[in-house]
Amino acid sequence: MSGFENYPAEVKALEQEIERMGIALGIDWSDEVQVRTLAREAISAEHDGTMTAASHGDRPALARAELFGLAALMLKTMEESAHEGFLTHGGPVWKIFGRALWAEYETRRRT
């Protein structure tokens, strides 16, 4: 139903869930090394190991897998809003995690 989405509300809800997952995982969003390590896992082959561990009941792995899924949904929502002509911004936690994801992507692309 293109054109009927409330992108700001969707982004806010996703950000809140990302924050909750961060709390559950003990993530300090101001710790660049910790956030960058999480971003690296999200876009690397380590992600497969996380998914496997999550499927076997590993609760921290399940929380990380959910966080990675939320990040993918956030990116998709922002992409869709841009295609509809809406500029949608995440909040502070998303900006920190999004920058780390982008930095990891750029690092991998160059190697």
Buried (B, 14 or more C-beta within 10 A) or exposed (E): EEEEBEBEEBBBBBBEBBBBBBEBBEBEBEEEEBBBBBBBBBBEEEBEEBBEBBEEEBEEBBBBBBBBBBBEBBBEBBEBBEEEEEEBEBBEBBEBBBBBBEBBEEEEEEE
